[in-house]
Amino acid sequence: MQTVPVTRQHLLGSVIAVPPLARHADLSLNREANRKIIRHIEAGGVTTFLYGGNANFYHIRLSEFGAALDMLAEEAGRDSLVIPSVGPYYGTMMDQADILRQHEFPTVMVLPMLGVLTDEGVATGFRHFVEALGRPSVLYLKDEGYLRPATAAKLVQDGLVSCIKYAIVREDPSRDAYLSELLGLIGGELVVSGIGEQPAIIHVRDFGLTGYTSGCVCVAPDLSRRMFLAIQSGAWDEAEAIREIFRPLEDLRNAIHPIRVLHEAVALAGIADTGELLPLMSRVPQGERPRIAAAAKALFESGAAVLS
């Protein structure tokens, strides 16, 4: 596992995979299945792993947090960058900082929340966590009501942010006043698109973001990497053609639930048994699984064809 500080070169070097976290029926961590998922992604040339929403780190028990960190650090390849997550609650993230200081993860993502918060309060909480951890962390912008662009920019300017995962969903991603304002303040060097392959081309080409995260990369990492390289080289037609291959599974994620569908897709594609979802989440109904299986297998086979 890489332990050097995260730089823009890391963001330029790989799609950022956002995998599920496999568990047994009793909700305990399934090391073997998680190893299979990691090896599958690494075999496709993807070397950055972000364990956040898809891994349901929102609901992880504090008593299990250290064991999960140990497992991820031990199973990742030598050249892979692993980014775990903390929060979303202030008390939780501060207790998790104590555990993280015993590990060598170069950065950590602070999970966002909505509800009992203020713009100033979020910034203060993020600052407290980074100061307690002693390492810049990933700022996850998922909703406009979470942080104002100027507040996020101040955290970057103060050296507290390793990168920003930008994931505010728009009906038309080419029209985004919030993102434009943010980039006007800090540029796009440390900002990655955080909503998978679908808006990635527009975010990188038109807004100047540095890279993108993906959940479906866990099914077809080689294909996602090929799209990543096409975007970097300006081969927009090729990138668009690959993006369309990801669309059926992404459409199901959008229609049902992005985390729950990906959790099933990785298993139904035959990659690894992801098992049960940690509450307060639940697995998709049995009736939805045939559609997910068809889309996941088609995407997996398209990815395998890239290597043939």
Secondary structure, DSSP 8 states (H G I E B T S, - for coil): ---S---HHHHHHS-EE-----B-TTS-B-HHHHHHHHHHHHHTT--EEE-STTTTGGG--HHHHHHHHHHHHHHS-TT-EEE-EE-SSHHHHHHHHHHHTTS--S--EE----SS--HHHHHHHHHHHHHHHTS-EEEEE--TTT--HHHHHHHHHTT-EEEEEE----SSTT--HHHHHHHHHH-STTEEE-S-STTHHHHHHTT---EEEESGGGT-HHHHHHHHHHHHHT-HHHHHHHHHHHHHHHHHHHHT-HHHHHHHHHHHTTS-------TT-----GGGHHHHHHHHHHHHHHHHHHH-
